Amino acid sequence: MRLAGSRSLLWSALMLLLCCLPAFAAGAGGKLEVEMYRGSFASVNSFIFSNGKSLIVMDVQRKAVEADRLIERVKARHLPLTHILITHGHTDHFTGMARFHAAFPQARIVVASEDIKRAIKAYAIYMDSGGETGAEPALDPALKPKTALNPGGFDYENRIEVLPGKTLTLDGGGTLELTTDYLPAEADYMTTVYSPELNALFLSDFGYNHVHLWLGDDISRQDIANWKSELGRIKREYAARNPTVYPGHGDVTDMSMFDTVMGYIDNYTRITLSAKTRSEAMEQMKALYPGWGEADFFLKYSLENHIKE
């Protein structure tokens, strides 16, 4: 009887363990989801990835008020934020870093290459020296680079980490595949992200959806040609998978965006080479793309860059 009872207890314990295992596995690797936050300044997008166990944020806005709103969205999920991924070195994607670090000091600020880390610091120095366009706000004081004269500044060298590989995995499951081997285009160095679980492609600033492209500052005509070339390459690579497409600026879309942006590049190039004045080029571009966002910001300063008066 004692032997039979022991076997019965052992069998019951084994069955209880087996019943619990599937629930544990499902909980450890929850379904990946993404929330897109579209900032009001520059129509720039940030993304919150969640698997029900942890969070990763991709890009963190330009204005402090937008970064704070994004922080509140992250906090509302009541999950640990492990990483803050910055895709490239333009201020509308990284200025919120300091506020995020203050709100989530344990979260690691990461980039996919050493080149992007250098570009972020260089652009911050450029903005801090007065290089910003007239439409942009000054650099957030918390992001002024740390120097001997400004010891309380942002420590770009030690605060930003370069990932050792080309993947970023959420604690609890879900992998983001990072690609950086692109020619200089909207930025000299850019990261795109693909999620196999979501079949979603995050184009960063290769992608604009019904928002005028940023072609200002020192974006050359060769950079513009590279942009079109790389869009064609990305389109071919992902065509069979037909992913949902999340642009750096504008609403979520699909693979048709590639042809739209490549067509925009062709029209912009043709018009800026033929128009005699910026106002003439502005009228032509707005007629071709009525209702597109950031005409008085992105398009205005792009035309100033490529049409000299």
Protein Blocks (a to p, Z undefined) as FASTA:
>chain_A
ZZmmmmmmmmmmmmmmmmmmmmmmmmmmccddddddddfehpiacddddehlaccdehjb
jbfklmmmmmmmmmmnopacfbdcdfbfcfklmmmmmmmmmmmmmbccddfbfklmmmmm
mmmmmmmnopacfkbccddfklgccdfklmmbccfklmpccdfblcdcdehiacddddfb
bcdffbmbdcddddfklopacekjmbcghiacdfehjlcfklmmmmmmmmmmmmmmmmmn
opadddfbdcdddfklmmmmmmmmmmmmmmmmmpmbfklmmmmmmmmmghiahklmmmmm
mmmmmmcZZ
